[in-house]
Amino acid sequence: MRVDQFDFDLPEDRIALRPARPRDAARCLVVRDGEWRDHGMRDLPDLLDPGDLLIFNDTRVIPAALTGHRRRIQPDGTGSVAKISLNLHKRTGPDSWDAFARPAKRLRRGDVITLSDSLSAVLRAVRPGGEVSLRFDCAGRALDAAIAACGEMPLPPYIGGKRPVDAQDRADYQTIFARQEGSVAAPTAALHFTDRLMTALAARGIGHAFVTLHVGAGTFLPVKAEDTQAHKMHAEWGEVGAQTAAAVNAAHAAGRRVVAVGTTALRLLESAADPTGALAPWRGETDIFITPGYRFRTVDALITNFHLPRSTLFMLVAAFCGLQTMQGAYAHAIAAGYRFYSYGDGSLLFRTDAT
């Protein structure tokens, strides 16, 4: 499909720079059967049915935005210094990460970037698109601690480019379910959930289970190709445990709905499901790219935020509910003042072909 079919105009003032407070005070647009209705996230217990099963991503965001300096000594003894920003996006070994660097044109293989008094990294490769491979001077838990000490929360560019990252983001950009460290972007649909909302959902008889997908910074990369078939997704690591697989299978066997909380949970469930929609324990990397025409196997409904124009995530929701329906729903959301993107409002989407 042509990528320009997924474009739309979004006023700058619709981009949320801070989350709703409290979190569950965010609005929720319900899209079902080609129509949409305005609600709030606190309405979820009444919008879902007893027996529905929510699937959350329990990944934890690490402070993966790093700033350092590249120092280069010339053969004649002179030197040069350049400030380098790094966004880690995929761990490749105990002492190694792939990252997006800015400005990458100042870098070459073998350069050393000093990030703090106790942390530096050597560039093992510089690739097109600003991607680099790094080997740090420490490994394992020592590297994790060093990154935590000098890194900042990796807010997406449409937020980080408008205001400084601050201490409040360390709490705001983390879900209440965050347990498994490894993401460099939050599973933002779950940011709306509070202990109060979870208690209300449980009282309604709505269950939940967890998967882990470590979200990469590639989720924010623009689709530069003119046709979706020419776009390549970045791979992300995930795991579906035996308990969650059994819970999903039991829900479907009983005719109950599986509701993915976030596109990350949906992509992982769809990657792990067999052609019949059944799940077994699964772990590995997924680069699944869902566009209109995809046949969903296991997810019946989706809770998600509002996504970027021409993004792979808007393509996913268009596949879930229909492109024309989502274009209309987004036009309504813009006109009605919904807040967009990671810190914005949410939506509850029911799959077009779901029974």
C-alpha positions as CSV (number, residue, x, y, z in Angstrom):
1,M,0.0,0.0,0.0
2,R,1.1,3.6,-0.5
3,V,2.4,5.1,2.7
4,D,0.7,8.5,1.9
5,Q,-2.7,6.8,2.5
6,F,-1.8,6.8,6.2
7,D,-1.0,10.5,6.4
8,F,-3.1,13.1,8.3
9,D,-2.6,16.6,9.6
10,L,-2.2,17.0,13.4
11,P,-2.1,20.5,15.0
12,E,1.0,20.9,17.2
13,D,-1.1,21.7,20.3
14,R,-2.6,18.2,20.2
15,I,0.7,16.7,21.1
16,A,0.7,16.0,24.9
17,L,3.9,17.0,26.7
18,R,2.8,15.7,30.1
19,P,0.4,12.8,31.0
20,A,-3.0,13.2,32.5
21,R,-3.1,13.4,36.3
22,P,-4.1,11.1,37.7
23,R,-3.2,8.7,34.9
24,D,-6.6,7.1,34.7
25,A,-8.2,10.6,34.1
26,A,-7.2,10.3,30.4
27,R,-10.0,10.2,27.8
28,C,-10.7,7.1,25.8
29,L,-12.2,6.9,22.3
30,V,-14.1,3.7,21.7
31,V,-14.1,2.5,18.1
32,R,-16.4,-0.4,17.2
33,D,-18.3,-1.5,14.1
34,G,-17.2,1.6,12.1
35,E,-18.4,4.1,14.8
36,W,-16.7,5.9,17.7
37,R,-17.9,7.2,21.0
38,D,-16.2,9.4,23.7
39,H,-15.4,7.9,27.0
40,G,-12.7,8.0,29.7
41,M,-10.2,5.4,30.8
42,R,-12.0,5.1,34.1
43,D,-15.0,3.7,32.0
44,L,-13.0,0.6,31.0
45,P,-14.7,-1.7,33.6
46,D,-18.1,-1.0,31.9
47,L,-16.7,-1.0,28.4
48,L,-15.4,-4.5,28.7
49,D,-17.2,-7.7,29.6
50,P,-16.6,-10.0,32.6
51,G,-14.2,-12.7,31.6
52,D,-12.3,-10.5,29.1
53,L,-8.5,-10.9,29.5
54,L,-6.2,-7.9,29.4
55,I,-2.6,-8.6,28.3
56,F,0.0,-6.1,29.6
57,N,3.6,-5.6,28.6
58,D,5.7,-5.7,31.8
59,T,8.9,-4.3,30.3
60,R,10.7,-1.6,32.2
61,V,12.2,1.4,30.4
62,I,15.9,2.1,31.1
63,P,17.4,5.6,30.9
64,A,18.7,5.0,27.5
65,A,19.3,8.6,26.3
66,L,23.0,9.3,26.7
67,T,25.1,12.3,26.0
68,G,28.9,12.2,25.6
69,H,31.9,13.6,23.7
70,R,34.0,12.1,21.0
71,R,37.7,13.1,21.3
72,R,39.9,12.5,18.3
73,I,43.7,13.0,18.2
74,Q,45.2,13.7,14.8
75,P,48.7,12.3,13.8
76,D,50.2,15.8,14.3
77,G,49.0,15.9,17.9
78,T,46.1,18.2,17.4
79,G,42.6,17.1,18.5
80,S,39.0,17.8,18.1
81,V,35.9,17.3,20.3
82,A,32.3,16.7,19.2
83,K,29.2,16.4,21.4
84,I,27.3,13.2,20.6
85,S,23.8,12.1,21.6
86,L,23.0,8.4,21.8
87,N,19.7,6.6,22.0
88,L,20.3,3.0,22.9
89,H,17.8,0.7,21.1
90,K,19.0,-2.9,21.2
91,R,21.4,-4.8,23.5
92,T,23.6,-7.1,21.5
93,G,25.9,-8.5,24.2
94,P,26.9,-8.1,27.9
95,D,29.0,-5.1,27.0
96,S,27.4,-4.1,23.7
97,W,24.4,-2.0,22.4
98,D,23.2,-0.8,19.1
99,A,22.1,2.9,19.2
100,F,21.0,5.8,17.1
101,A,23.7,8.6,17.2
102,R,23.3,12.3,16.5
103,P,25.2,13.8,14.7
104,A,26.4,10.5,13.2
105,K,28.3,12.2,10.4
106,R,31.0,13.1,12.9
107,L,31.6,9.5,13.8
108,R,33.8,6.7,12.4
109,R,34.7,3.2,13.4
110,G,37.2,3.1,16.3
111,D,36.1,6.4,17.8
112,V,35.8,6.5,21.6
113,I,32.8,8.3,23.2
114,T,33.2,9.4,26.8
115,L,29.8,9.4,28.6
116,S,30.9,10.0,32.2
117,D,33.9,9.6,34.4
118,S,33.2,5.9,34.7
119,L,31.7,5.0,31.3
120,S,33.0,5.2,27.7
121,A,32.3,3.2,24.6
122,V,34.2,2.4,21.3
123,L,32.4,2.5,18.0
124,R,32.5,-0.9,16.3
125,A,30.4,0.1,13.3
126,V,28.6,3.1,11.8
127,R,25.7,2.3,9.6
128,P,23.3,4.3,7.4
129,G,20.5,6.2,9.1
130,G,22.6,7.2,12.1
131,E,22.8,3.7,13.6
132,V,26.0,2.7,15.4
133,S,27.3,-0.4,17.3
134,L,29.0,0.3,20.6
135,R,31.2,-1.7,22.9
136,F,31.4,-0.3,26.4
137,D,34.2,-0.5,28.9
138,C,32.2,-2.5,31.4
139,A,29.6,-5.3,31.1
140,G,26.6,-6.9,32.7
141,R,25.2,-5.3,35.9
142,A,28.1,-2.9,36.0
143,L,27.1,-1.5,32.6
144,D,23.4,-1.4,33.6
145,A,24.3,0.6,36.7
146,A,26.6,3.0,34.8
147,I,23.9,3.7,32.2
148,A,21.3,4.3,35.0
149,A,23.7,6.8,36.6
150,C,24.3,8.9,33.6
151,G,21.4,8.3,31.2
152,E,18.0,10.1,30.9
153,M,14.6,8.7,30.1
154,P,14.4,8.3,26.3
155,L,11.4,10.4,25.6
156,P,10.3,10.3,22.0
157,P,11.5,13.2,19.8
158,Y,8.1,14.9,19.6
159,I,8.3,15.4,23.4
160,G,12.0,15.7,24.0
161,G,12.3,18.3,21.2
162,K,9.8,20.6,22.9
163,R,11.0,20.5,26.5
164,P,13.8,19.2,28.7
165,V,13.6,15.7,30.2
166,D,13.3,16.0,33.9
167,A,13.1,14.0,37.1
168,Q,9.3,13.7,36.8
169,D,9.7,11.7,33.6
170,R,11.4,8.9,35.5
171,A,8.1,8.1,37.1
172,D,5.7,9.3,34.3
173,Y,7.4,7.3,31.5
174,Q,7.1,4.0,33.4
175,T,4.0,1.8,33.8
176,I,2.9,0.5,37.2
177,F,3.6,-3.0,35.8
178,A,7.3,-2.3,34.8
179,R,9.4,-5.2,36.0
180,Q,11.7,-6.6,33.2
181,E,14.4,-4.0,32.3
182,G,15.2,-3.6,28.7
183,S,13.0,-1.2,26.9
184,V,14.1,2.1,25.5
185,A,10.5,3.3,24.9
186,A,7.5,2.8,27.1
187,P,4.4,0.6,26.3
188,T,2.4,3.8,26.5
189,A,-1.1,2.4,26.5
190,A,-0.5,0.9,29.9
191,L,0.6,4.3,31.3
192,H,-3.2,5.0,31.9
193,F,-3.6,2.2,34.4
194,T,-3.6,2.8,38.1
195,D,-4.1,0.6,41.1
196,R,-7.6,2.0,41.5
197,L,-8.5,1.1,37.9
198,M,-7.0,-2.4,38.2
199,T,-9.1,-2.9,41.4
200,A,-12.3,-1.8,39.5
201,L,-11.5,-4.1,36.6
202,A,-10.9,-7.1,38.9
203,A,-14.2,-6.4,40.6
204,R,-15.9,-6.5,37.2
205,G,-14.4,-10.0,36.6
206,I,-11.9,-8.8,34.1
207,G,-8.6,-10.7,34.3
208,H,-5.1,-9.9,33.2
209,A,-1.8,-11.5,32.3
210,F,1.7,-10.3,31.2
211,V,4.1,-10.6,28.3
212,T,7.5,-9.0,27.9
213,L,8.5,-7.1,24.8
214,H,11.5,-4.8,25.0
215,V,10.5,-1.8,22.9
216,G,13.2,-0.4,20.7
217,A,13.7,3.2,19.6
218,G,12.9,2.0,16.0
219,T,9.3,2.3,17.0
220,F,9.7,6.1,16.4
221,L,11.5,5.9,13.1
222,P,9.5,7.4,10.2
223,V,8.5,5.2,7.3
224,K,10.6,6.7,4.5
225,A,9.6,4.3,1.8
226,E,6.7,5.2,-0.6
227,D,5.2,1.8,-0.4
228,T,4.7,-0.3,2.8
229,Q,6.3,-3.4,1.2
230,A,9.6,-1.5,1.0
231,H,9.8,-0.7,4.8
232,K,11.9,-2.9,7.1
233,M,11.0,-3.1,10.8
234,H,13.6,-3.2,13.5
235,A,13.5,-6.4,15.5
236,E,12.6,-6.4,19.2
237,W,13.0,-9.2,21.8
238,G,10.0,-10.6,23.6
239,E,8.7,-13.5,25.6
240,V,5.4,-15.1,26.3
241,G,5.4,-17.3,29.3
242,A,3.6,-20.6,29.8
243,Q,1.1,-19.1,32.3
244,T,0.1,-16.3,29.9
245,A,-0.1,-18.7,26.9
246,A,-2.5,-20.9,28.9
247,A,-4.6,-18.0,30.0
248,V,-5.1,-16.8,26.4
249,N,-5.9,-20.3,25.1
250,A,-8.4,-20.8,27.9
251,A,-10.1,-17.4,27.2
252,H,-10.5,-18.2,23.6
253,A,-11.8,-21.7,24.3
254,A,-14.5,-20.2,26.6
255,G,-15.4,-17.6,24.0
256,R,-14.0,-14.7,26.0
257,R,-12.0,-11.8,24.4
258,V,-8.3,-11.2,24.6
259,V,-7.6,-7.5,24.9
260,A,-4.0,-6.4,24.2
261,V,-3.0,-3.3,26.1
262,G,-0.7,-1.6,23.6
263,T,0.6,-2.3,20.2
264,T,3.7,-3.9,21.7
265,A,1.6,-6.6,23.5
266,L,-0.5,-7.1,20.3
267,R,2.6,-7.6,18.1
268,L,4.1,-10.1,20.5
269,L,0.9,-12.1,20.8
270,E,0.5,-12.2,17.0
271,S,4.1,-13.2,16.5
272,A,3.8,-16.1,19.0
273,A,0.4,-17.4,17.9
274,D,0.1,-20.4,15.5
275,P,-2.2,-20.1,12.5
276,T,-5.2,-21.1,14.6
277,G,-4.5,-18.4,17.2
278,A,-3.3,-20.8,19.8
279,L,-0.3,-19.9,22.0
280,A,2.6,-21.8,23.4
281,P,5.5,-20.5,25.5
282,W,7.6,-18.4,23.1
283,R,10.7,-16.2,23.2
284,G,12.8,-14.6,20.6
285,E,12.9,-11.6,18.3
286,T,10.0,-10.3,16.3
287,D,10.0,-7.8,13.4
288,I,6.3,-8.3,12.5
289,F,4.9,-5.5,10.4
290,I,1.1,-5.3,10.4
291,T,-0.7,-3.4,7.6
292,P,-4.3,-3.6,6.2
293,G,-5.0,-7.1,4.9
294,Y,-3.3,-8.8,7.8
295,R,-5.4,-11.6,9.4
296,F,-5.3,-11.3,13.2
297,R,-5.1,-14.6,14.9
298,T,-5.4,-14.0,18.6
299,V,-6.2,-10.4,19.7
300,D,-9.9,-9.4,19.7
301,A,-9.6,-5.8,21.1
302,L,-6.8,-3.3,21.6
303,I,-6.2,-0.5,24.0
304,T,-3.8,2.0,22.5
305,N,-2.8,5.7,22.3
306,F,-3.1,7.9,19.2
307,H,-0.2,7.5,16.8
308,L,2.0,9.4,14.4
309,P,0.9,10.0,10.8
310,R,2.5,7.6,8.3
311,S,3.8,5.4,11.2
312,T,3.8,1.7,11.4
313,L,1.5,1.9,14.4
314,F,-1.2,3.9,12.6
315,M,-0.9,1.3,9.9
316,L,-1.5,-1.4,12.6
317,V,-4.7,0.2,13.9
318,A,-5.9,0.7,10.3
319,A,-5.4,-3.0,9.8
320,F,-7.3,-3.7,13.1
321,C,-10.4,-1.5,12.4
322,G,-10.2,-0.5,8.8
323,L,-8.3,2.4,7.3
324,Q,-11.4,4.5,6.6
325,T,-12.8,3.9,10.1
326,M,-9.5,5.0,11.7
327,Q,-9.2,8.0,9.5
328,G,-12.6,9.1,10.6
329,A,-11.9,8.3,14.3
330,Y,-8.7,10.3,14.2
331,A,-10.4,13.2,12.5
332,H,-13.0,13.2,15.3
333,A,-10.3,12.9,18.0
334,I,-8.4,15.9,16.6
335,A,-11.6,18.0,16.4
336,A,-12.7,16.9,19.9
337,G,-9.4,17.9,21.5
338,Y,-8.0,14.5,22.3
339,R,-4.3,14.6,23.4
340,F,-2.0,12.6,21.1
341,Y,1.1,10.3,21.3
342,S,2.9,8.8,24.3
343,Y,1.6,11.1,27.0
344,G,-1.8,11.5,25.4
345,D,-5.2,10.0,25.7
346,G,-6.2,6.4,24.8
347,S,-8.6,4.4,22.7
348,L,-10.3,1.1,22.9
349,L,-10.5,-0.6,19.5
350,F,-12.6,-3.6,18.7
351,R,-11.4,-5.7,15.8
352,T,-13.5,-5.3,12.7
353,D,-13.9,-9.0,12.0
354,A,-14.0,-10.1,15.7
355,T,-17.0,-12.0,16.8
